[in-house]
Amino acid sequence: MNRIAVLALIGLNLLAGVWSLAVDGLTPSWVVYPLLLLLGLVLLRRSSRSALAYLSGLALLFLLVHVGFLQAATADACVHPADSARACHQVTWLVTLGAVPAVTAVAAGSLWVCGRREDVEIRR
């Protein structure tokens, strides 16, 4: 079950990257993040628990890096944080830089915690 969840979360994030690429063009975040997500697939071959912990931490870090964009997206007058001459895509940013990584961090973290609890109960 955890392996399917990891694959689904990685797929969801990669789809968000495609959406961001279509709207904002090529950005550094959506070059590095997908590569690091694919590294999660390598971890998945070893252990779904370690892949879940990695994925949760990676998504949380991605979310924290993009706080400025999320603040801009929720402001009354949206201004691109990196370059005020560029367009501001509020819905895209809220979904691809906010909601999807947040869901990933919470879901992967929750599954990781559940897996640890099961291990503790088995050891007793």
N, C-alpha and C positions, 0 to 999 in steps of 0.2 A: 504494500500500500504506500509506504513512504517513497519508494522509487517512482511510482506513478505521480505522486504529489510533487516531487522534485522536478520531474520532467515537465509537468503541467506549469509549474511556476516559472521555470526557465523559458518555456515556450511563450507564456504570457508576457514576460519581460522582453523577449526578442520581438514579439509582435508590436509592443509599445515602441521599440526602437525603430521598426519599419515605419510606423505612423509618424514618429518624430522626424525621421529622415525625409519623409514625403512633405512634411509641413515646414520644418526649419532648415532642411538641408543637412549636410554632413557637419557634425559637431564633435569635439574631442570626447565628450562624455559617451556618446553613442558609438564610439570606436573602441574605447577602453572597456566599458561596462559589458558589452556582449562577449568580448574575449574572456573577461573574468567569469562571466556566466558559463561559458563553454568549459572553463577549467572546473566548474562545478560538476560537469559530466564526468570528468576524469576522477574526481573524488567519489562520485556515485558508484564507480566500478569497485572501489575499495569498501565503502561503507555509506549507507544511506543516512545514518546519523551524522557522520562528519560532513556530508554534503549539505544536510539541512542546517547545521550550525554555520557553515561557511556561507550558504546562501542567505541566511537571516542577517548575518553580519555585513555581508556585501550590500544587500538591499538597504540596510540602515545607513551605512556609510554613503551610498549613492543619494539617499534622501537628505542626509545632512549637508552634503556638498551643494545641493540644489535649493537650499532654504531661501536664498536670495531670489531665485526665479519664482518660487512658490509665494513669497511675500509680494512680489511684483504682480503676479497673476491674481492675487486677491485684493489688490489695491484698487481704489476708484479710478485712478489714471495709471494704467499699466505702462511701464517704461522698461524696456529690455535692460537688465542689470549690467550686461557686458558692453553694450553699444546702443546708445539711445537712438541711433539712426535706424536700427533694425526693428522689424515688426515684433509686436508682442502677441503671442498666441496663448491666451489665457486657458482655454479649455484643454488644449493639447498639453500645456505644461502641468496643469492640475492633474491630468490623468497619467501622462507618461513619466513625469518627474515626481509626482506625489502619490496618487492613489495606488498605482501598480506596485511601486517599490514598498509602500506601506503595507499593502496586503501581503506581499511576498515576505517581508520581515516578520510580520505577525504570524502568518500561517506556518512558515518554516520554523520559526522559533517555538510555536506551540507544538508542532509535531515533534520537534527535538526534545522538548520538555516531557511530552507524553512518552517518548521512547526511553528516556532516562528513568521515569517513574516505573515503567514496566520492568526495566532491568533491576531496579531496587527491589521490587516485589518478588521477582524470580529468585533473587539471592537470599531472601529471608527464609 
